[in-house]
Amino acid sequence: EEEFDKKTSALSGGQKTRVALGRLLHLSPDLMILDEPTNGLDPAGIQEMRELIKELPQRFGMTVLVSSHLLSEIDQMADHVGIIREGELVFQDTLEALHGRSRHHLALRATNNAVAAQLLARQGLACEEENGYLLLPLLSDEAAAAAGRLLIENRVGILRLEERQTSLEDIFLSLTGGKAASL
């Protein structure tokens, strides 16, 4: 390690990372653990590192474990994820399964949310209020238009209607109880 530091002292952080990774690949490990592998790299280096990490399993027949707090990085590199909170594994599955926890819904803000909620409920559209919006399930275009007509016919104005999806960060926070955790 000391010799490595001497030989690479003139290199940037990203270059050191690449050299260290090359040395590890020479050893042909079955498992490679990388902690924040894109930290300190420039945008081009980040992209190169992501691509390398994605191809290591097929190219070298190894398992690559990446630890990161940057969910966007994990989203671009991983196919399986594990979330650890306070030393306990709280989620382990495919990245697709994690994204599957994302909830598509409509958020509606009306001139009178209470009346709008009553009218929609009478039509079989259950909704809940959150932060000044009524949250409805994702509707077809026709069903959304019909709900809008219902409100307008009953003199309830629509201030905003938008499609929303739970973000990866929100899913992560719900799994960890909003506490510090690792991916």
Disulfide bonds with the S-S distance in Angstrom:
none
